Each structure stands twice: as C-alpha cells, then as structure tokens.
Amino acid sequence: MAKPGYRLALIATLLAVVVVLLGAYTRLTHAGLGCPDWPGCYGFLAVPMSEQKQNLAALRFPEAPLEVTKGWNEMIHRYLAGALGLVILAMAAQAVRRRSQPGQPVKLPLLLLAVVIAQAIFGMWTVTLQLWPQVVTAHLLGGFTTLSLLFLLCLRLSGAFAPLPAIDGRLRKFAGIAMLAVVAQIALGGWVSSNYAAVACTDFPTCHGEWWPRMDFANAFNLTHHDIGPNYLGGLLYGEARTAIHVSHRIGALCVTLLLLLLAAMLMRRGLGRLAGLLIAALALQVGLGISNVLLNLPLAVAVAHNGGGAALLLVLVLVNYRLRQPAHAARQTEPASISNTTGQLDLPRA
C-alpha cells in the first residue's frame, strides 16, 4: 500500500523528467543565454513581446540582442524548474509534519530541498557566468541528482516491493560501482555538451577516419584553463581538445556498457531476470541513441532523447540498487499479499 505523500512524489518525479528534457532542449537550441539576466528576462518577468519592451531590452542589454524563441525556451524551463522547486518545498514541509508517522522519510525530502536550492544557484550562475563549462556541467548533474532522489523517494513511499532474501554483498557492491560509473559517464556527457564537442567526430566507430586521432587531453580536461568572464556559447576550445573530450566519452561509454552487461549477467544468475532485462533495454537504447547522434550529425530530437536515455539508465540503476539494498524491515510495512520473490518482478500488493 502506498504511503502518504506518494502521489505528490510521483508528480514531482514526472515534472523533474520534463525539466531535465527541457534543459537539454534549451542547451541544444543554444538558448542557455536566451535571457542574459536571472531570474527575469531582459528585466521582465516574461520574454518582452511588445515593441516598447523590446526597445527597452535592447537598451538594457545592447550586447545580447533579443531572440524571442530562445528567450521563451529559457523562460519556460525556468518556470517549470521553479514549479518543481515549490513542489519539493511542499514535500519537505509535509515530511516534517508527518515525521512521527511510521515509515515516513524525512531526511530524503530535506536533502531534496537542499539540492533544489543548490540547483537554483547553479541555474543563476549558468547565466551570469555565461555558460561557464564547469557550472553548466554541475547544473546538469544537479538535475540528474534531483530526478534520482525523487525516484528513490517514490520507491520508498510506493510500498510496492518486498525485500529480496539473502542478497550477496558482492552483488550489492558491484551494483553500487555500476551506478557510480553511470554518474561519471553522465558527467562526461555534460562536459561534452558544455564544450560543444558532440560533433567533434562525425564518423563511427573511428574519428576523422582514425582509431586514435590527434587529441589534446591537457586542454580538454584542464579545469583551471577555462577562465570566468568570456561568453562560452558555442565553446572556446579548438578542434583537438574537443576531439579528446568526444573520444573520452566514447571510451567511457564502452567501459560502462561492459560493466552494465556484467551486472545484468550477475542479476540473471541471481534470478532477477526482469531487472536484468530492464537494464539491458535501457543500455541498448542509450547506446543506439549515442551512435545515432554521431552518424546523423546531432539531430535535435535524437540529442534530446539521448539526454533522456541517460536519465532512464540512471533511474534503472537506482531501482536495481534499491531492490538489492532494500532494508528487511520494509517487509513489515507491505501488505501480507506482497510476497517476496527472487524474480525481480514488481511485487505489487493484491487488492
């Protein structure tokens, strides 16, 4: 049986998915500076549409000519992110009010509130520091963190799973390592995006027709080399550095793929076939989208889907780790009809 707060957590999770995808859309349409100020747009609460307001915007920001479409891309993302923040604030308030109820998570909603406040700060810095790659990447990771924590809260409040019996500690550790590897790969993907290196290689599996093209790793990953101040829209690194970032992301994808396939095999040996199948499906989708991005020269729909695929893969890893680490006392909080099994099925309570 679902616990109080589950529906609100589910709504917040779905809203977070939209915010993550819209954030990717905003980056990929080069609308990250569609509004050069924060939290408004050219000093207004919405994108200036009238001729009078647009003239005033031109006076306020002569170095940033208004592009209405990009401005709306940015502001709609901000509106939805703000709405998500308010929902998370309500969840945290509810959790504190219900803290005496059995099984009510309190620390997780409060952690979510702290993360979303940090996200607002990084969102501001993304604009005021003019798409500084370090901040853009951190902001992307914050979005994925928010989504993952919301999904974990949904799992804890759903009451839909019975703990799995006698899970091997080595499997739990390996699943944890696999999730950290996926997070690292997402961070590397954020570095690719923030440095506009997605099209640094336009062929696959080679790059520029070579297995190991000329690359500049020193500048590609020198975090102190990126100075605060310039406008980073479009990126400032030259070709060999961007190639190094792109190839590193490919190598990371190969390593993560092998790691997750091994995890899937371990889950299947343990009898968790459905969890393994879900993991393989999410992995195959993400790998296919990544290759399509290269071969099709980064079409917008595929690029946004690739960001969504990364989120889906991370959520599957959250589910896997939750199932493997679910505390035994949770069994007393589920309905008697929710019988533990080792098939990896969703143990939904029977009516």
Buried (B, 14 or more C-beta within 10 A) or exposed (E): EBBEBBEBBBBBBEBBBBBBBBBBBBBBBBBBBBBBBBBBBBBBEBBBEEEEBBEBBBEBBEEBEBBEEBBBBBBBBBBBBBBBBEBBBBBBEBBEEBEEEEBBBBEBBBBBBEBBEBBBEBBBBBBEBBBBBBBBBBBBBBBBBBBBBBBBBBBBBBBBBBBBEEBEEEBBEBBBEBBEBBBEBBBBBBBBBBBBBBBBBBEEEEBEEEEEBEBBBEBBBEEEEBEEEEBBEEBBBEBBBBBBBBBBBBEBBEEBBEBBBEBBEBBBEBBBBBBBBBBBBBBEBBBBBBBBBBEEEBEEEBBBBBBBBBBBBBBBBBBBBBBBEBEEEBBEBBBEEBEBEEEBEEBBBEE
